[in-house]
Amino acid sequence: MKVLLLYFLIINVLEFIIAGYDKFLARKQKRRIPENTLFFLAFIGGTIGLLLAMLFFRHKTAKTSFIVKFTGIILIQIVIIYFKINNKI
């Protein structure tokens, strides 16, 4: 259990830092971090980190397609957790 918590801590901190760095790159009009990278890290457990980065840095909050895809990832994770808790997976 401690390993799992450590994993989620690391992946969320990493996601937060990468999203913040992407915002920095956007302000400097430099080459950006691909959205698929942000989505992948969110999907493998960095959802909270990305959500906090979106709120803290005001990053990707006006981009509807990003928010829709991110919401889809959250819904998929909720379904997975639901079925895992009810021992159906």
GUTIDREN-96276 format. One record per residue: x, y, z of N, C-alpha, C, CB in turn. Coordinates in steps of 0.2 Angstrom, whole numbers, plus 2048, in hexadecimal, padded with zeros to 3 digits. Glycine has a CB too. Example, Ala and Ser with C-alpha at 12.3 -4.5 7.8 and 13.67 -1.06 7.14 Angstrom:
2
8427E482783E7EA8278427F08278397EA82D/8407F58238447FB8248408008278467FD81D/
END
This chain:
89
8047FA8008008008008048068007FB800806/80A80680480E80C80481180D7FD81480B809/8138087F98168097F381180C7EE8188027F0/80B80A7EF80580D7EA8048157EC7FF8097EB/8048167F280481D7F480A8217F280381E7FC/81081F7F38168227F08158237E981C81E7F2/81381E7E581281E7DE80D8247DC80F8187DB/8088257DF80382A7DE8068317E07FC8297E1/8098317E580C8387E781183A7E18108377EE/8168357DF81B8377DA8188397D48208317D9/8138357D18108367CB80C83D7CB80B8307C9/80983E7D08058457D180984B7D18008447D7/80F84A7D58148507D58178507CE81984E7DA/81984B7CB81C84B7C481784F7BF81D8447C2/81084D7C080B84F7BB80A8577BC80584C7BC/80A8597C380A8607C48108647C28098617CC/8168617C381C8657C081C8657B98228617C3/81A8607B581A8607AE8158657AB8198597AB/80F8657AE80A8697AC80C8717AD8038687AF/80F8727B38118797B481787B7AF8148797BB/81B8767AE8208777A981D8797A28258727A8/8188757A081587679A81287D79A80F871799/80F88079F80C88679F81288C79F8098887A6/81888A7A281E88E7A182088F79A82388C7A5/82088979682288978F81D88D78B82288278D/81688C78D81189078981289778A80A88E78C/81489A78F8158A179081B8A378C8168A2798/82089F78C8268A178882589F78182C89D78B/82089D77F81E89B77882389677581E8A1773/82589177982A88C77782688577582F88B77D/82A88077382787A77282487777882C87576F/81E87477881A87277E81A86B77F81387477D/81886978581786278781185F78381786178F/81185A78080B85777C80685678180D851778/7FF85777F7FA8567837F984F7857F3858780/7FB84A7807FB8437827FF8417877FD83F77B/80584478880984378E80584579581084778E/80284B7957FE84D79B7F984879C7FC85479A/7F58467977F08417987F283A79A7EC840791/7F88387977FA8317997FC8317A1801830795/8008377A38028377AA7FB8377AE80683D7AB/7F683B7AC7F083B7B07ED8347B07EB8407AD/7ED8317AB7E982A7AA7ED8257AF7E98287A3/7F38267AF7F78217B47F78237BB7FE81F7B1/7F38287BD7F382A7C47F48317C67F88267C8/7F68357C17F783C7C27F28417C17FD83E7BE/7EC83E7C27E68437C17E58497C67DF83E7C2/7E78477CC7E784D7D17EC8527D07E784A7D8/7F28507CE7F78547CC7F68597C67FE8507CB/7F28567C17F085A7BB7EB85F7BD7EE8557B6/7E685C7C17E18617C37E38677C77DB85D7C7/7E88657CC7EA86B7D07EF86F7CC7EF8687D6/7F286D7C77F68717C27F28757BE7FB86D7BE/7EC8727BC7E78767B87E587C7BC7E28727B5/7E387B7C27E18807C67E68857C97DD87D7CD/7EC8837CB7F18877CD7F488B7C87F68837D0/7F68887C27F988C7BD7F488F7B87FE8877B9/7ED88D7B97E888F7B47EA88D7AD7E78977B4/7EC8877AD7EE8837A77E987F7A37F58807A8/7E888079D7E387C7997DC87C79B7E6875799/7DB8817A07D48827A27CF88579D7D48867A8/7D18887987CD88B7937CC88778D7CF892791/7D088178D7D087D7877CB8777887D787A785/7C58787857C08737867C286C7847BA875782/7C586B77E7C786477D7CB8617827CA864776/7D08657857D486278A7D08607907D986778C/7CB8647927C78637987C385D7977C386979A/7C085C7917BC85678F7C08507907B9857788/7C685078D7CA84A78D7CC8487947D084B789/7CE84D7987D084D79F7CA84A7A37D28537A2/7C484C7A27BE84A7A57BD8437A47B884E7A4/7BE84179D7BD83A79B7C283579F7BF839794/7C88387A07CD8347A47CB8337AB7D48377A4/7C88387AE7C68387B57C08337B57C383F7B7/7BB8337B17B682E7B17B88277B07B18307AB/7BD8267AC7BF81F7AB7C281D7B17C581F7A5/7C68217B57C981F7BB7C481E7C07CE8257BD/7BF8227C17B98217C57B681A7C47B48267C5/7B58187BE7B28117BC7B780C7BE7B08117B5/7BD80D7BD7C28077BF7C28077C67C98097BC/7C280C7CA7C280C7D17BC8097D47C38137D4/7B680A7D17B08077D37B08007D27AA80B7CF/7B27FE7CC7B27F67CB7B77F37D07B37F57C4/7BD7F67D17C27F37D57BF7F27DC7C87F77D5/7BC7F87DF7B97F77E67B47F27E67B67FE7E8/7B07F17E17AB7EC7E17AD7E57DF7A57EE7DD/7B47E47DE7B77DE7DC7B47DB7D67B67D97E2/7B37DF7D17B07DD7CB7B67DD7C57AB7E17C8/7BC7DF7C87C27DF7C37C77DA7C67C57E67C2/
END
